Amino acid sequence: MATPFPTDQIADRVERLLLRHAELQRTNALLADQVTALTQERDSLKSRLSAARARVDALLERLPAAAPPTKEAE
């Protein structure tokens, strides 16, 4: 049978758990901030990519249609 912890050992362990919990809460808050920042950056990049695609599509539509090859080109 295991020896029961004295009260002071239990109190020390609880104190360490509370400190670890507070540390994990701070880390979680920092990670949540990073997720928010990265999500905003991703959305901005997706928007820029969409705008760039639209510009390329518009430029492609302005190109003349390909003429059939002539005998001189062969």
DAWO-V28152 format. One line per field, one symbol per residue. ss: DSSP state (h for helix, s for strand, l for the rest). psi: psi as a letter, one per 20 degrees, with the letter a starting at -180 (. if undefined). Layout:
# DAWO-V28152
ss = ???
psi = ???
This chain:
# DAWO-V28152
ss = llllllhhhhhhhhhhhhhhhhhhhhhhhhhhhhhhhhhhhhhhhhhhhhhhhhhhhhhhhhllllllllllll
psi = pqpqpqhhhgggggghhgggggghgggggghhggggghgggghghhghgggggggggghhhiqqqpqqqrhhh.
